Amino acid sequence: MTHDQLVLHNLVVYGYTGALPEEKILGQQFRIDLVMDLDLSPAAHSDDLRDTVDYRGILAQTTALVQTGKFDLIETLAQKIADVALQDARIVRVQVTVTKCHPPLPYGDFTVGVTVIRTSPQAGH
């Protein structure tokens, strides 16, 4: 089990996930954070991008998912983002936080979010 983590914080993307009709029509801003557990020692020793996760692909897929997905729940969006990250077999565990930056509710300036933690089916094998 590794204790290394690749961390992507504060990816801000405009999307259309939400239970209210206006959220699917007007959209809103989301902040995405990912913490991916994997062994970073091969890359640390080789200084070679091929020995680590090239996070540009995860960022691109996550951005596209937030921009085009129209889910009722941010829980579903978080799960779909976790699925994207876990496509790379080197990632053994991922923590995804999805935050609605400005929910369309009359309670002032607040955020709401969820965090899901998922483990690769291959982890431990």
Short mmCIF file of the C-alpha atoms (twelve columns), coordinates in Angstrom:
data_MODEL
# 
_entry.id   MODEL 
# 
loop_
_atom_site.group_PDB 
_atom_site.id 
_atom_site.type_symbol 
_atom_site.label_atom_id 
_atom_site.label_alt_id 
_atom_site.label_comp_id 
_atom_site.label_asym_id 
_atom_site.label_seq_id 
_atom_site.Cartn_x 
_atom_site.Cartn_y 
_atom_site.Cartn_z 
_atom_site.pdbx_PDB_model_num 
ATOM 1   C CA . MET A 1   0.000   0.000  0.000   1 
ATOM 2   C CA . THR A 2   1.372   3.345  -1.025  1 
ATOM 3   C CA . HIS A 3   1.192   6.589  0.890   1 
ATOM 4   C CA . ASP A 4   1.891   8.787  -2.122  1 
ATOM 5   C CA . GLN A 5   -0.786  11.078 -3.468  1 
ATOM 6   C CA . LEU A 6   -1.294  13.087 -6.614  1 
ATOM 7   C CA . VAL A 7   -3.512  16.034 -5.695  1 
ATOM 8   C CA . LEU A 8   -5.563  18.254 -8.015  1 
ATOM 9   C CA . HIS A 9   -7.280  21.109 -6.181  1 
ATOM 10  C CA . ASN A 10  -9.685  23.820 -7.233  1 
ATOM 11  C CA . LEU A 11  -10.578 22.794 -10.761 1 
ATOM 12  C CA . VAL A 12  -13.433 25.216 -11.478 1 
ATOM 13  C CA . VAL A 13  -15.875 24.187 -14.202 1 
ATOM 14  C CA . TYR A 14  -19.310 25.414 -15.260 1 
ATOM 15  C CA . GLY A 15  -21.845 22.594 -15.411 1 
ATOM 16  C CA . TYR A 16  -25.495 21.577 -15.351 1 
ATOM 17  C CA . THR A 17  -25.880 19.070 -12.508 1 
ATOM 18  C CA . GLY A 18  -28.655 19.675 -10.003 1 
ATOM 19  C CA . ALA A 19  -32.103 18.577 -8.921  1 
ATOM 20  C CA . LEU A 20  -33.765 21.919 -9.681  1 
ATOM 21  C CA . PRO A 21  -34.846 22.599 -13.285 1 
ATOM 22  C CA . GLU A 22  -32.983 25.917 -13.416 1 
ATOM 23  C CA . GLU A 23  -29.730 24.145 -12.530 1 
ATOM 24  C CA . LYS A 24  -29.997 22.051 -15.679 1 
ATOM 25  C CA . ILE A 25  -30.923 25.074 -17.814 1 
ATOM 26  C CA . LEU A 26  -28.843 27.912 -16.384 1 
ATOM 27  C CA . GLY A 27  -26.027 25.854 -14.912 1 
ATOM 28  C CA . GLN A 28  -23.620 26.851 -12.194 1 
ATOM 29  C CA . GLN A 29  -20.017 26.786 -11.119 1 
ATOM 30  C CA . PHE A 30  -18.506 23.651 -9.553  1 
ATOM 31  C CA . ARG A 31  -15.171 23.183 -7.826  1 
ATOM 32  C CA . ILE A 32  -13.559 19.760 -8.135  1 
ATOM 33  C CA . ASP A 33  -10.797 18.342 -5.933  1 
ATOM 34  C CA . LEU A 34  -9.139  14.970 -6.507  1 
ATOM 35  C CA . VAL A 35  -6.698  13.106 -4.292  1 
ATOM 36  C CA . MET A 36  -5.319  10.013 -6.012  1 
ATOM 37  C CA . ASP A 37  -3.308  7.352  -4.199  1 
ATOM 38  C CA . LEU A 38  -0.594  5.710  -6.266  1 
ATOM 39  C CA . ASP A 39  3.070   4.818  -6.068  1 
ATOM 40  C CA . LEU A 40  4.988   7.897  -7.183  1 
ATOM 41  C CA . SER A 41  8.446   6.435  -6.500  1 
ATOM 42  C CA . PRO A 42  9.071   5.219  -10.081 1 
ATOM 43  C CA . ALA A 43  8.539   8.742  -11.430 1 
ATOM 44  C CA . ALA A 44  10.450  10.323 -8.563  1 
ATOM 45  C CA . HIS A 45  13.482  8.198  -9.449  1 
ATOM 46  C CA . SER A 46  13.248  8.371  -13.239 1 
ATOM 47  C CA . ASP A 47  11.963  11.944 -13.683 1 
ATOM 48  C CA . ASP A 48  9.954   10.512 -16.595 1 
ATOM 49  C CA . LEU A 49  6.309   11.408 -17.208 1 
ATOM 50  C CA . ARG A 50  5.641   7.878  -18.473 1 
ATOM 51  C CA . ASP A 51  6.257   6.585  -14.930 1 
ATOM 52  C CA . THR A 52  3.387   8.535  -13.387 1 
ATOM 53  C CA . VAL A 53  -0.178  9.555  -14.117 1 
ATOM 54  C CA . ASP A 54  -0.352  12.342 -16.677 1 
ATOM 55  C CA . TYR A 55  -3.069  14.331 -14.966 1 
ATOM 56  C CA . ARG A 56  -3.848  16.376 -18.078 1 
ATOM 57  C CA . GLY A 57  -6.056  13.546 -19.331 1 
ATOM 58  C CA . ILE A 58  -7.936  13.308 -16.039 1 
ATOM 59  C CA . LEU A 59  -8.442  17.079 -16.025 1 
ATOM 60  C CA . ALA A 60  -9.736  17.064 -19.605 1 
ATOM 61  C CA . GLN A 61  -12.136 14.162 -19.018 1 
ATOM 62  C CA . THR A 62  -13.371 15.611 -15.724 1 
ATOM 63  C CA . THR A 63  -13.943 19.029 -17.291 1 
ATOM 64  C CA . ALA A 64  -15.899 17.487 -20.180 1 
ATOM 65  C CA . LEU A 65  -17.965 15.391 -17.771 1 
ATOM 66  C CA . VAL A 66  -18.926 18.403 -15.637 1 
ATOM 67  C CA . GLN A 67  -19.685 20.547 -18.700 1 
ATOM 68  C CA . THR A 68  -21.828 17.990 -20.519 1 
ATOM 69  C CA . GLY A 69  -23.313 15.815 -17.749 1 
ATOM 70  C CA . LYS A 70  -26.814 16.620 -16.524 1 
ATOM 71  C CA . PHE A 71  -27.197 14.605 -13.352 1 
ATOM 72  C CA . ASP A 72  -29.699 15.314 -10.600 1 
ATOM 73  C CA . LEU A 73  -27.182 14.720 -7.819  1 
ATOM 74  C CA . ILE A 74  -23.634 15.854 -7.183  1 
ATOM 75  C CA . GLU A 75  -23.141 12.399 -5.660  1 
ATOM 76  C CA . THR A 76  -23.568 10.941 -9.144  1 
ATOM 77  C CA . LEU A 77  -21.192 13.483 -10.658 1 
ATOM 78  C CA . ALA A 78  -18.569 12.671 -8.001  1 
ATOM 79  C CA . GLN A 79  -18.910 8.940  -8.736  1 
ATOM 80  C CA . LYS A 80  -18.486 9.510  -12.483 1 
ATOM 81  C CA . ILE A 81  -15.326 11.559 -11.837 1 
ATOM 82  C CA . ALA A 82  -13.981 8.800  -9.578  1 
ATOM 83  C CA . ASP A 83  -14.626 6.311  -12.388 1 
ATOM 84  C CA . VAL A 84  -12.559 8.501  -14.737 1 
ATOM 85  C CA . ALA A 85  -9.590  8.554  -12.363 1 
ATOM 86  C CA . LEU A 86  -9.747  4.830  -11.650 1 
ATOM 87  C CA . GLN A 87  -9.443  4.040  -15.366 1 
ATOM 88  C CA . ASP A 88  -5.695  4.375  -14.800 1 
ATOM 89  C CA . ALA A 89  -4.597  1.094  -13.205 1 
ATOM 90  C CA . ARG A 90  -1.835  2.835  -11.243 1 
ATOM 91  C CA . ILE A 91  -4.398  4.720  -9.146  1 
ATOM 92  C CA . VAL A 92  -5.429  2.468  -6.267  1 
ATOM 93  C CA . ARG A 93  -7.745  4.886  -4.482  1 
ATOM 94  C CA . VAL A 94  -9.328  8.247  -5.288  1 
ATOM 95  C CA . GLN A 95  -11.058 10.860 -3.187  1 
ATOM 96  C CA . VAL A 96  -13.281 13.218 -5.170  1 
ATOM 97  C CA . THR A 97  -14.891 16.333 -3.743  1 
ATOM 98  C CA . VAL A 98  -17.507 18.138 -5.810  1 
ATOM 99  C CA . THR A 99  -18.588 21.533 -4.509  1 
ATOM 100 C CA . LYS A 100 -21.454 23.654 -5.833  1 
ATOM 101 C CA . CYS A 101 -19.993 27.127 -5.522  1 
ATOM 102 C CA . HIS A 102 -23.310 29.022 -5.547  1 
ATOM 103 C CA . PRO A 103 -26.351 26.781 -5.012  1 
ATOM 104 C CA . PRO A 104 -29.581 28.478 -6.142  1 
ATOM 105 C CA . LEU A 105 -31.101 28.636 -2.677  1 
ATOM 106 C CA . PRO A 106 -32.001 31.706 -0.585  1 
ATOM 107 C CA . TYR A 107 -29.528 31.146 2.264   1 
ATOM 108 C CA . GLY A 108 -26.810 33.647 1.467   1 
ATOM 109 C CA . ASP A 109 -23.359 32.933 0.143   1 
ATOM 110 C CA . PHE A 110 -22.661 29.276 0.895   1 
ATOM 111 C CA . THR A 111 -21.393 26.170 -0.807  1 
ATOM 112 C CA . VAL A 112 -22.512 22.565 -0.665  1 
ATOM 113 C CA . GLY A 113 -20.454 19.556 -1.592  1 
ATOM 114 C CA . VAL A 114 -19.883 15.848 -1.355  1 
ATOM 115 C CA . THR A 115 -16.778 13.735 -1.034  1 
ATOM 116 C CA . VAL A 116 -16.634 10.163 -2.268  1 
ATOM 117 C CA . ILE A 117 -13.743 7.772  -1.731  1 
ATOM 118 C CA . ARG A 118 -13.431 4.860  -4.121  1 
ATOM 119 C CA . THR A 119 -10.879 2.057  -4.362  1 
ATOM 120 C CA . SER A 120 -9.801  0.379  -7.549  1 
ATOM 121 C CA . PRO A 121 -11.115 -3.165 -7.973  1 
ATOM 122 C CA . GLN A 122 -7.512  -4.146 -8.738  1 
ATOM 123 C CA . ALA A 123 -6.183  -2.686 -5.456  1 
ATOM 124 C CA . GLY A 124 -4.703  -5.327 -3.244  1 
ATOM 125 C CA . HIS A 125 -4.161  -7.822 -6.086  1 
# 
